[in-house]
Amino acid sequence: MPLSPYLKIFPLPGQPDRRLLFSTRTCSLAIVGAEALAALQDNSASPELTASLAKLSMVVDDPADEQREMGGYRQEINRLNPNLRVSVILGMACNFACVYCYEGSLKGAVAMNDATADQLVASLLARFVAGNKKRLILDFYGGEPLLYSQRIRYLAERIKPAIEALGGRFDFTLVTNGSLLAPVLVEELVALGLVSVKVTIDGTAANHDRFRPFKDGKGSWSVIVDNLLACRGLCVITLSGNYTADNYPVFPDLLDSLADRGFTAEDFGSVQFYPVMQVNDQFANPEFTGGCCSNDEPWVHSTSLVLRQEILQRGYSFPKLSPSPCMVDLDDAFTVDHDGTIYKCVTLIGHPDLACGDIRQGLSQDWQETWCLDHWQDEPQCRDCIYLPLCFGGCRAMAFQRNGHMKQVDCQRALFDATLEPMLQQDLRYRYA
């Protein structure tokens, strides 16, 4: 059996007689001897080795067939997907004034009303039944979603029993700034289906309070950390943070500060820091600079590796690399704004020309054209790319902010060329010892 066209082969430092194999299709890892690899390449490997690597999609019957199969990847994952996953914007009020917020001037007093909430419940249940789904997952956003805790209760109290009566499972998550987290509230929401909370802290107190202050200008770092300390263990807490090319060195100090406060790595489901996206549309703060509109920027490559290592070497969980289809590629994944408008990305709400329909009428007939579905199919550089299973045309939101449209793919080749091998070396050292 020949090697897969989606197989990367790397040397192992200090071990010249061994090679590291990585499948970009399955994200599986294997270490084989150089002689065994040579035997695989000339089709003389043992049946046992060939069978083992075939299970990992590292060797295949026909490489051309595998490439053709990738052309139907989106259809296949939609056929197999048991979940309905919806991001819900509860309202646009927020008690923070983050300098890089992509919602910017969209923020205000508008919020989901009872009629829209009831229609949302009805449309979700109908789609759940029609798609024969097994699980409904809601990701609550704002503004700040905990300013709308009553609305969360309103929705969860209606959806949870209905889904369970259908034999399904209902879960929800929160993307919150953490300032309103309280044990009593978290315990109440866990009983209604809350499974995880994502909280953003931008490094040290001084840096965080500069980038993510309360609306009155006061610092928020200490409030958030106190709340996390009070709520740890009640549900999964995911720690995030947004950095620039200038301030990324203070983010490892955050982890040390948390350890000084008594946190351990086990208190967080995962930790991951992201470069700030430079938002260029009409909602953005025109005075903010320092983010990125492309993962091709060298500082993004280098800082992502530095911070990933700092997280792993302290024993924190970092999300594993995996094929991650975009919400655009999934039929049963979308964003519902507070007024019931449907979008295909939570970061692109507020653009009427990108609306995909609404919860009353459903998805429009032409949303696929608007969101350039399968645009990578028209790009030879994508169709023949070894990183296709990890990318599928890249991030449409990034492309929109950079180019003003989503017609061109957001190529990730430079990013993976620069970071994949070092990331795997980090995993070998810190994940697998």
Secondary structure, 3 states (H helix, E strand, C coil): CCECCCEEEEEECCEEEEEEEEECCCCCEEEEEHHHHHHHHCCCCCHHHHHHHHHCCCECCCHHHHHHHHCCHHHHHHHHCCEEEEEEECECCCCECCCCCCCHHHCCCCECCHHHHHHHHHHHHHHHHHCCCCEEEEEEECCCHHHHHHHHHHHHHHHHHHHHHCCCEEEEEEEECCCCCCHHHHHHHHHHCEEEEEEECCCCHHHHHHHCCECCCCCCHHHHHHHHHHHCCCCEEEEEEEECCCCHHHHHHHHHHHHHCCCCHHHCCEEEEEECECCCCCCCCCCCCCCECCCCCHHHHHHHHHHHHHHHHCCCCCCCCCCCCCHHHCCCEEEECCCCEEECCHHHCCCHHHCCEECCCEECCCHHHHCCCCHHHHCHHHHCCCCHHHHCCCCHHHHHHHHCCCCCCCCCHHHHHHHHHHHHHHHHHHHCC
